[in-house]
Amino acid sequence: MPVSQPTVPWRPPVPAGVSMRDLLASCAAAAVISRPPAEPEPKRLEPVEPHRDAA
């Protein structure tokens, strides 16, 4: 008895996972989240002069 051939042509298996766009987006998001918050700017010690109004 002969072995029947598959009717669908063989294709290489597709790797399961995420697209490159999603992978890069998740890496960028992880980098932003993992950074500590920025330090607040130091207060000025000298007084700030008010701006003069234009004539």
PAROZA-383833 format. One line per 8 residues: their letters; for each residue x, y, z of N, C-alpha, C. Coordinates in pm, 1 decimal. Layout:
REM PAROZA-383833
A> X/Y/Z/X/Y/Z/X/Y/Z  ...
REM end
This chain:
REM PAROZA-383833
MPVSQPTV> 83.6/-116.7/0.0/0.0/0.0/0.0/89.0/124.2/0.0  74.0/214.4/-98.5/159.3/332.9/-107.5/119.2/437.9/-2.8  217.7/515.8/37.6/195.2/622.7/136.0/142.0/744.0/61.0  33.1/799.1/109.4/-24.6/914.8/41.5/59.1/1040.3/68.5  69.1/1123.2/-31.4/144.3/1247.9/-20.8/53.5/1356.8/36.2  108.9/1447.2/113.8/25.0/1556.7/164.6/-21.6/1645.0/49.7  -141.5/1695.6/60.4/-196.6/1779.1/-46.5/-152.9/1924.3/-33.5  -111.5/1968.0/84.8/-65.6/2105.5/105.3/86.3/2106.7/94.9
PWRPPVPA> 142.2/2198.0/14.6/289.3/2202.3/4.5/351.4/2239.8/138.8  470.0/2186.7/162.5/537.8/2210.9/289.5/591.4/2352.4/292.7  568.4/2419.7/404.6/625.4/2552.7/427.0/703.6/2548.1/556.3  811.7/2624.3/565.4/887.7/2623.8/690.9/800.5/2677.7/803.1  820.0/2629.9/923.0/737.1/2676.4/1034.6/763.6/2823.6/1065.9  659.2/2893.4/1101.5/670.7/3034.7/1137.5/703.0/3041.5/1286.3  808.3/3113.1/1322.4/841.1/3121.5/1464.6/732.8/3199.7/1539.3  693.9/3147.8/1651.3/594.7/3216.9/1734.0/663.1/3331.5/1806.9
GVSMRDLL> 594.7/3439.6/1821.8/653.4/3552.5/1893.6/591.0/3682.5/1852.6  667.9/3788.0/1866.6/620.0/3922.3/1838.5/692.2/3980.4/1718.4  630.6/4080.8/1657.9/694.2/4146.5/1544.8/811.9/4230.7/1594.5  899.3/4264.9/1503.9/1015.6/4345.8/1539.8/971.2/4482.5/1590.2  865.8/4539.1/1530.0/815.6/4669.4/1574.3/768.5/4662.7/1718.8  693.9/4557.8/1753.7/646.0/4543.4/1890.8/761.3/4518.6/1987.8  859.9/4442.5/1943.5/975.4/4415.6/2028.4/1052.9/4543.3/2058.5  1076.2/4624.8/1955.4/1149.0/4750.0/1976.4/1069.0/4847.4/2062.4
ASCAAAAV> 937.5/4850.1/2042.8/853.8/4938.6/2123.9/855.9/4896.0/2270.3  853.0/4767.1/2295.0/854.5/4721.7/2434.4/989.6/4749.7/2499.3  1097.3/4739.9/2423.7/1229.9/4770.7/2478.4/1241.3/4919.9/2510.3  1186.8/5004.9/2422.9/1190.9/5148.6/2448.7/1107.4/5183.7/2571.3  991.7/5119.6/2585.3/907.2/5146.3/2701.8/974.6/5098.8/2829.5  1040.8/4985.3/2824.1/1110.2/4934.1/2942.0/1225.3/5026.4/2981.8  1293.5/5082.8/2883.3/1403.9/5173.9/2913.5/1352.3/5300.2/2981.7  1238.5/5351.3/2935.9/1182.3/5472.6/2996.5/1136.8/5444.8/3138.7
ISRPPAEP> 1071.6/5332.2/3159.6/1018.7/5299.9/3292.2/1130.8/5270.8/3391.7  1240.2/5211.3/3345.5/1345.6/5170.5/3437.2/1436.3/5286.0/3479.7  1428.8/5400.8/3410.4/1509.1/5516.2/3449.9/1448.5/5583.4/3572.0  1533.0/5627.2/3665.5/1478.6/5700.3/3780.4/1426.2/5836.3/3734.4  1334.7/5895.5/3809.1/1282.7/6026.8/3769.4/1392.9/6132.0/3771.9  1375.9/6233.4/3689.4/1476.5/6339.9/3681.5/1478.3/6419.7/3810.6  1596.2/6467.4/3846.7/1611.2/6550.4/3965.7/1543.8/6685.4/3940.0  1478.4/6741.5/4040.9/1420.0/6874.9/4020.5/1531.2/6978.0/4005.5
EPKRLEPV> 1499.7/7081.9/3929.0/1600.1/7186.5/3909.3/1620.4/7262.8/4039.9  1746.2/7300.9/4069.9/1770.3/7375.3/4194.6/1707.6/7513.9/4186.0  1665.9/7564.8/4301.4/1605.5/7698.4/4307.7/1714.9/7802.8/4286.9  1676.0/7914.4/4224.8/1771.8/8022.7/4204.3/1796.8/8094.2/4336.5  1921.8/8126.5/4362.3/1956.5/8197.6/4484.1/1944.2/8348.5/4466.5  1975.1/8401.1/4346.4/1965.7/8544.4/4324.7/1823.5/8578.3/4278.0  1774.3/8695.4/4314.5/1638.4/8733.2/4274.4/1630.0/8755.4/4122.6  1516.4/8726.0/4069.5/1494.3/8743.8/3925.7/1430.0/8879.5/3903.7
EPHRDAA> 1488.3/8960.1/3812.9/1433.4/9092.9/3784.3/1314.2/9078.5/3691.8  1207.6/9153.8/3716.3/1091.7/9145.6/3625.8/1127.0/9202.7/3490.0  1063.2/9150.2/3388.1/1085.5/9200.2/3251.6/1014.3/9333.7/3234.0  1077.2/9418.8/3155.1/1011.7/9547.5/3125.5/915.4/9525.8/3009.9  804.4/9598.5/3011.5/708.9/9589.0/2902.2/763.6/9662.2/2781.5  728.2/9611.7/2664.4/770.7/9677.5/2540.8/694.0/9808.7/2524.9  760.5/9905.8/2463.3/696.9/10037.5/2445.9/594.3/10034.2/2335.4
REM end
